[in-house]
Amino acid sequence: MEIATVVQAMQGAYYGYKLGKDFLNDFKRSSKLPLGKDVYVTFALVTIFKERAWPKFKEVEDEVIKALHKYNFNKSNGTLILEISGKKVQCAVEYQIKTNFLLPYDEDILSISGEDYEDMAEGIYDLVIATDLTLFIIPNLRELSKEESKKAMRDILDILDNLKSKLQEKFAVKKGIIRLKLQFDNEKTAREIYTKLNEVISSKNIATLANIPEPTPTMDTIEINIRNADVGVIEALFSIRFRRFPIW
């Protein structure tokens, strides 16, 4: 494949990727499934595949769909349903697989998502630096009691932990991380969350919540890595008590 053709293909795929990335950012910002008035929670599974061990996009997507199938996953709508105490709990779902390329002529890193990279793989194989899958699940907990909400959040952790294991069995995985992201609108709310989480860490000695970044004026998220789907994280979150989070 001529280098000019490769570059053109990369440029086309890049603009497609940008559209997808912009959509994903909009999805996360404007989700109609918040946990509270100005705070909501996103569960994420990030799986980084080993170098030179490219999984096919369709193969990875099939594993995601299989893991979500029993929860009435609707790919078109981007939703799944949890059954909690006879109640149907809707969750927003988004996932993407992308490959990062190091461009030799200017040392920029280019990300291409979806199946686009497979069409280009033969010509630019040596440029690849990483391939990863990211799956987001955002639950609607508004109509649930405290205990029901805890059960829903634990169920989501189980879903992600199960998918993480399946991916590790089937593909060459370098790293799998489950994250909990709290998203909010202002520094004051961030500061309240940060303070309360650290109080919980101190009182309950939950190591998985260590090293939470301190809020800044521009900060709109707090991300927590969860090891082995630790339910202690969920227990800690529900020990938090302040005005807007949560609002049951």
N, C-alpha and C positions, 0 to 999 in steps of 0.2 A: 504494500500500500504506500503510495507516495505521501511524503510529509505534508504537502499542501492539502491533500484529501483528508488526512488525519486531523489537521488543524481545523478544517471546515467542519468536519464531523463533530469535533470537540466543541466548537463554538455553538453549533446547533443544539447539541445536547446540553450545553451549559445554560442556554436561555430557557430550555425546557425545565432544567433543574431549578433555575431561579424562580420560575413561575410556581413550581411545586413547593419550594422552600417558603416563598411569600405566602402561599395558601396555608401552609402548616403554621407559620407564625401568626397569621390572622386567626386560624382555628384556635390556637392556644390563648390568644388575647381576648377573643370575643365569645368563648364557649358559653353556652346558655345553661351549663350544668355546674354552677358554682357551689362550693361547700358552704360559704357564708356570704354576707353582703358584699364584701370587697376582698375576700380571700377564697381561693379554691385550691384543690389538691389534684396533682397529676401523678399517676404512677408511670414509671418508664422502665423498660428493659433495653439496655444497650448491649449488643453483642458484637464484638470485634473479631473478625475471622483472621486466621493466620495468613502471612504473606505467601503468595504464590499458591494459594489453595482456594481459588475463587469458587464460591458456590453459585449455582445458577439462580437467577432471581426467582424463577417459577418454583424451584425446589424449596427455597426459603419461605416463599409466600405460602406454599402448600402446608408447610409445618405450622405456620402462624394460623392459617384457616382451620387446620385440624384441631389445634389447641383451643380455639375459640368456638368451634362448631357446636358443642353441647350447651353453649350459653346463647344460642340463637343469634350468632354473629351475622349481621347484615352488612356485607361488604359495600353495597351501593350507598347505604345511609351512614356507614361508619358508626354502627352502634352494636352493643351486645346487651343481653338481659340477664341479671342475676335474680334468683329466687331466694328471698330472705323472709322467713316467717310468713310465707304465703303472699308476700308482696313482690311485685316486679320492679326491680331497680334498673333503670336505664343508665348505660355508660357510653360515653363518646369514645371512639377508637380511631387511632390513626397510626399508620406504620409506613416506613420507607427503608429501602436498602440502597446504599450509595457506595460508590468507589471513589477514592481520592487519588488523583494523578499528580505527579510532579512534572511540570512542563519544563523541558530542558533549556528552552531558549530564554526564559526570563525567571526561572526558579519559582514561579507562582504555583500554588496548589489549586487544582481544579477538581470540583466534586461533580459527579454525574450520578443521578439516581435512576431507579427503575431498570428496565431492560436495555436502555440505550447503550450501556457500557459493554454488553455482551456482543453487540454488533461490531464494536471497535476493538475487542480484546486481542485479536490476533496481531493487529498492527502496532499496538501500544502496550503490550504486556509488560515490558520492562519499565514502564513509567509508573506502574501502580505502587502506591505506598500503603494503602489500607482499604479494606472493605468492611462495612458494618451495617447492622440492622438496628433500627430504633423503633420500638413499639410504645405508644402512649395510650393509657386508659384513664379517663376522667369520670368518676362516678357521681351520680346525682343522689345526694344523701338527704335532701331537704325533708322528705316525708317520713324519714325513719327515726326511730328512737335511738338513744345513745348506744344501747347494746346491739341493736340491729345494724347501726352504722359501723360499729366495730367489726361485726361479722362480715359485712360487705367488704370492708377494707382488707380483712384477713383473706377472704376468698380471692380478691384480686391478687394479693401477694402469692397465693397458692397457684393461680393461673400463670403468673409470670415465672415463678420458680419452676413449674412443670415445663413450660416452654424453654426456659434456659437449659434445663437438663436434656430435653429432646434435641435441641440444637447442638449441644456438646456431644451427644451420642452420634449424631448423623454427620456433622461437619467438623472440619479442623478449626476449632475456636481458640483464639488467643486469650480473650477475656470476656466474661459476662458480668454485667453490673445491673442490679436493680436499684432504682432511685425513686425517692419520694420528693416531689417538688411542690412547695407552697408558693402560690402566686398571689400578689396583692398590689394595691394601687398607690400606697404612700409609705414614706419612711417611718412614720409614727406606728403604723400597724406592724411594719417589719421589726421595729424595735421591741414592741410588745411580744411578738412571737419569739424573737431571739432571746429575750430575757426569760420568758416562761420556759422555753425549751431547755435553756441552761440550768434553770432551777430544777427541772425534772431530772436532768442528767446528774446533777449533784446529789439529789435526794435518792435516786433509784440506781445510780451507777450503771447506766445503760451505755456501754462503750460504743454501740453503733451510731450514737448521735454525737460523737465527739467531732471537734473541729468544724463546727458550723460557722460559715463566714459571717463576720459582723456586718450589719447593715450599713449602707452608705446612702447619701441623698438620691443617687440614681438607681439604687437597687430595687428590683421588682420581684425577685424570687429568692427563696432559700431552698437549696438542694441538699438532700440527705441520702447518703449511700446506705443501703440495707444489705447486710450480710446474711446469707442463708434464710431469707424471708423472715427475719426476726420479728415476731409479733410484739416484742418489747417496744418497738418503735410506735406501733399503733397504740399500745397502752400509754405511752408517754404523751402522744398527741392528745389523747382524751383525758389526760390529767391537766391540760391547759384550761384556764378559766379566765376569760376576759371578754370584753363587750361584743366583739364582732365574730369571734371564731372559737368554737362553732356557735350556731344560733338556734339550737333545738330548745 
